[in-house]
Amino acid sequence: MIDRSMNENVKRKFDTYPSHVRSKLEYLRGLILEVASNTEGVGEIEEKLKWGEPSYITSETKSGTTLRIDWKEENPEKYAVYMNCQTSLIDSYNSLFPGVFSFEGNRAVVFSIHDKLPEEELRVCVQMAFTYHRSKNT
């Protein structure tokens, strides 16, 4: 069973989003937590604010890199999943799923508020992020 109770600071951040954005980010959060709970070796995910953004960290196992999610007022039609720009994840996502995602440099997968989330592909991407340190050592 996934513990979906939200960290209080993260909850306050979610409360600042417009309702149509909040529902997108809540869905994304649920997907991230579900993938983490169903991925062997990831362990419990720590949820907290990092750089003012809801963040999901493999603190227990350190098996992967941190994922952050956010929406920014200056780009109201988009929301994103951010990762450490020092990883090779964006290149891997682009190779695995050409044309499926939009990217912001080597640090984010960006989604339009109006488009359907490419859920199955995104699940693979989240799993890759949460096992990044494990997979690069094998």
C-alpha positions in Angstrom: 0.0 0.0 0.0 1.3 3.4 -0.9 1.3 6.0 1.8 0.0 9.0 -0.1 -0.1 11.4 2.9 1.6 14.6 1.8 4.4 16.3 3.6 2.9 19.5 5.2 5.3 21.8 3.4 4.6 20.1 0.1 0.9 20.4 0.8 1.2 24.1 1.3 3.0 24.4 -2.0 0.3 22.4 -3.8 -2.3 24.8 -2.3 -0.6 27.7 -4.1 -1.2 26.2 -7.6 -4.3 27.1 -9.6 -6.8 24.2 -9.3 -6.5 23.0 -12.9 -2.7 22.8 -12.4 -2.9 21.3 -8.9 -4.9 18.3 -10.3 -2.2 17.7 -12.9 0.6 17.8 -10.4 -1.3 15.7 -7.9 -1.8 13.0 -10.6 1.9 13.3 -11.4 2.8 12.9 -7.7 0.6 9.8 -7.5 2.3 8.3 -10.5 5.7 9.0 -9.1 4.9 7.4 -5.7 3.2 4.4 -7.4 6.2 3.7 -9.6 8.6 4.0 -6.7 6.6 1.6 -4.6 6.5 -0.9 -7.4 10.2 -0.7 -8.3 12.4 -3.2 -6.5 15.2 -1.7 -4.5 14.0 1.8 -4.5 12.6 1.8 -0.9 10.6 4.5 0.7 10.5 7.8 -1.0 11.1 11.0 1.0 8.9 13.9 -0.1 9.9 17.4 0.7 10.4 20.8 -0.8 13.8 21.3 -2.6 14.4 24.6 -4.3 10.8 25.4 -3.4 9.5 22.5 -5.5 7.9 19.2 -4.5 10.7 16.7 -4.5 10.9 12.9 -4.4 14.1 11.4 -3.1 15.4 7.8 -2.7 16.8 8.7 0.7 16.5 5.2 2.2 18.4 3.3 -0.6 20.0 6.1 -2.5 19.2 4.1 -5.6 18.3 7.0 -7.8 18.3 10.7 -8.4 15.9 13.2 -7.1 12.8 14.1 -9.1 11.1 17.5 -8.6 7.8 18.6 -10.1 6.5 22.1 -10.6 4.5 24.7 -12.5 5.7 28.2 -13.0 3.5 31.3 -13.3 5.7 32.7 -16.0 4.9 29.7 -18.2 1.3 28.9 -17.2 0.6 26.4 -20.0 3.4 24.0 -18.9 4.4 21.9 -16.0 7.5 19.7 -15.6 9.4 16.9 -14.0 12.9 18.1 -13.1 16.0 16.0 -12.5 19.7 16.6 -11.8 21.2 18.0 -15.0 24.4 16.1 -14.3 22.6 12.8 -15.2 22.2 11.3 -18.6 18.5 10.7 -18.1 17.2 13.3 -20.6 19.4 11.8 -23.4 18.1 8.3 -22.4 14.5 9.4 -22.5 14.9 11.0 -25.8 16.6 7.9 -27.3 14.0 5.5 -25.8 10.9 7.6 -26.7 11.8 9.9 -29.7 9.2 12.6 -30.2 7.1 11.6 -27.2 8.4 14.2 -24.7 9.4 17.9 -24.8 12.5 18.8 -22.9 14.0 21.8 -21.2 17.7 21.3 -21.8 19.1 18.4 -19.9 17.1 19.1 -16.7 13.3 18.7 -17.4 10.6 16.8 -19.1 7.9 19.4 -19.9 4.2 18.8 -20.4 1.4 21.0 -21.7 -1.5 21.6 -19.4 -3.8 20.7 -22.3 -2.2 17.4 -23.5 -2.8 13.9 -22.2 0.2 12.7 -20.2 2.2 9.9 -21.9 1.7 7.8 -18.8 3.3 4.5 -19.8 6.5 6.1 -21.1 6.6 8.4 -18.1 6.4 5.4 -15.8 9.6 4.0 -17.5 11.3 7.4 -17.1 10.5 7.7 -13.4 11.7 4.1 -12.8 15.0 5.0 -14.6 15.4 8.0 -12.4 14.8 6.1 -9.2 17.2 3.4 -10.2 19.8 5.7 -11.8 22.6 5.1 -9.4 22.0 1.4 -9.3 21.9 1.0 -13.1 25.0 3.2 -13.8 27.0 0.9 -11.4 26.1 -2.3 -13.2 
